[in-house]
Amino acid sequence: MRGAFSIIDTNRHVMEPADLWNAVTDEARRPVVQVAAGNTGVSVLGQAVSLPPVDFLGNEHYRRLFGDAVAAGFSAESNLRDMDREGIDGAVLWPTAGMYAVWANHLSAATSAALCRDYNDWLARYCKTDSARLRGLALLPLQSVPDAVQELRRAVDQDGLAGCILRPNPLLNRYLHDPVYDPLYRAAEELGVPVVVQESLGSTLPTVGSERYGSDRLFELKAVAEPFEIMLAFLSFFGHNVVERFPELQVGFVGAGAGWLPFWLERHEEHWGGIPFGYDCPSTLPADWLFERQGFVALAPWETTAPDIAEIVSADCLVWGSGYPLPDLTDFPHEVDRVVNDARLSDEHKRQVLHANAAKLFRF
């Protein structure tokens, strides 16, 4: 609890142990995945799948904020202790190295599937440390959609995971509205679990902004890539007839804040169905109506726009996420206070944003 409010953090990252994927080896009998400092410098089969890492674990300020977690190797127990410090009642868990390791154009479907199984099984064990408070999201081998469907069903039915992760970046030149993904969306709909999109800075997959800014321009890349990639993923689901064809599918966008949403919905509505620019939109229903029915987005700790989004769009579509323990999180353990203490946001809306919406989506 934080004050009078129960809190679910929908954007909480695990830091995978260095030996998680050691059992999966290639033909040369070497580890498939090699991870550098901070779990953000990742190579797979000897080829980088992320930009050079920033060693935030060596930063004095970072170690002061998250000293217990660092000392404990980011164990589930230390995560729960930090949740207690923050007043977080429940958490939806995302990977860190895993955001890069399983999605690469040079990676075979079989190898990706093995990496995903190892991660999902490890995450299930991690969540069992306190199954009432922790929910995991599955990694899927998107190189092969049949394999991805099989792993999603296994991860939900056997491991008890509460949804699946998608990156917005094209993999094998396929966008998220490519019909090849239809069986995956159908499976998620049948299982009653959401698909959730997050962009993590530094992927070597095609990324908005990377054609303009070098890998050393982190300010520009982060400012551009995270919201713009999410906005393009939004177009795939709500502009390309995906959610209309799967009307029970829930689609979420996490890690880029929520302030972009009112503008993007308004922009989409302005052009949808119009002449000459909108008549060719594949969706036959407007995005604002579809999103209210099937979409959700996570507020970031630094945002002040929650009351405006609740008024312009709906409080029903808002959840909250911290980004713990990534280095962006500079106000730990007080990051949720901005929403809790927002005088412009009603208590009813706070209860929705901070707990009720996420509890329903992720089976708390």
Number of C-alpha atoms within 10 A of each C-alpha: 14 18 10 10 17 17 30 30 24 28 24 24 21 24 21 21 14 14 11 13 20 14 14 16 16 13 8 8 9 14 18 23 26 21 21 15 14 19 24 27 23 27 21 23 19 12 14 19 26 23 18 16 15 16 14 16 17 11 11 10 13 18 15 10 17 21 16 16 20 17 11 12 16 19 19 21 15 18 23 20 15 19 22 15 13 18 20 23 19 26 28 24 24 25 23 21 27 21 24 26 29 26 29 25 15 12 18 14 22 13 19 26 23 19 25 25 21 17 21 26 18 15 26 22 14 19 22 15 14 14 15 13 17 27 25 30 26 30 29 30 27 23 23 16 17 16 17 24 22 15 23 30 19 17 26 22 12 12 21 21 27 25 25 22 19 20 22 26 26 16 16 14 10 14 17 23 19 12 12 14 19 17 14 22 24 17 18 23 17 13 16 18 24 24 22 21 24 23 24 21 19 23 24 17 20 15 20 17 17 18 10 10 14 12 15 10 11 14 9 15 21 17 13 18 21 22 23 19 23 24 18 17 24 25 20 20 21 29 23 19 18 22 25 17 13 17 13 18 23 22 22 23 26 25 23 27 22 23 19 16 20 18 12 16 20 15 12 19 17 13 15 21 18 12 9 8 11 14 13 12 18 15 22 15 17 18 26 18 14 17 22 14 17 20 25 26 26 25 28 26 22 17 12 16 18 26 19 15 20 19 11 13 19 17 23 18 21 26 32 29 25 28 22 23 23 18 17 12 18 16 13 16 19 14 19 23 16 15 23 19 13 15 10 12 18 13 15 10 18 26 18 22 24 27 24 20 19 26 17 9 18 21 13 18
